[in-house]
Amino acid sequence: MTALNKNRPTPRRQKGTHVDPVAGSVQIFSGALVVLNATHFAAPATAATGLRTRGVAVDASDNRTGSNGDGFITTQTGPHRFINAGDITREHIGTSAYIVDDQTVTAVSTGSSVVGRIDDVEPDGVWVVIE
């Protein structure tokens, strides 16, 4: 490939936004924590090791009757508030949060994958920064 010799309309995405193909036979609700599964397709977060957190779903995606990649999901990174499994306190600020399910986080790493860094803890939940 050669260098540009004329203007080029370069596509771009908003910072912190991802668009991924959705795993087959899954439904992702808007506001859900989304991960990439072992086959690299987007799925709702579950407590399992080896998952890679992608972000929070902007809209819903229903691929329950489809195969891998038949649907797509847009996610956003950054700070989001999740439900506290009950074990995260202010002493955990700055440490990692781990997946319980697609809306709940814990401080316990056993059998789970990292969501992101705990930024704040309040009565309504835990603020976690997803990068």
C-alpha positions, 0 to 999 in steps of 0.5 A, a space after each residue: 500500500 502506498 501513502 495517501 495522495 488525496 483526502 481519505 474519509 477515515 471512519 472513527 468510533 466514539 472513544 470507549 465504544 466497541 461493536 462486537 458480534 454476539 454469541 449464538 443463543 444469547 440475549 444481552 439486555 441494555 445496561 448489561 455487563 458484556 464480555 468476550 467469551 472463549 470463542 471471542 463473541 460478545 455475551 452477558 457476563 457470568 462468573 467464569 475465568 478467562 473472560 475479557 470484559 468489553 463494556 456495558 451494553 448501550 442497547 439490547 441484542 437478542 441473538 437467542 435464535 441465531 448463530 455466532 455473529 448473527 447479531 451485534 452489540 455496542 458497548 461502552 467503557 468508562 465508569 459504570 455503577 454495578 450492584 455490590 455482591 455485598 463484600 465490597 467496601 471503601 477499603 477496596 477502592 483502587 483494587 479490582 472488581 470481579 464478575 458475579 453476573 451481568 449486573 453484579 460485582 464482587 471483590 472475590 477473584 476465585 472462579 471469576 474474571 476481572 471487570 475493572 478498577 473499583 473507583 467508588 462505593 456508595 449505598 446504591 452500588 459500586 462504581 467500576 472503571 472499565 478500560 
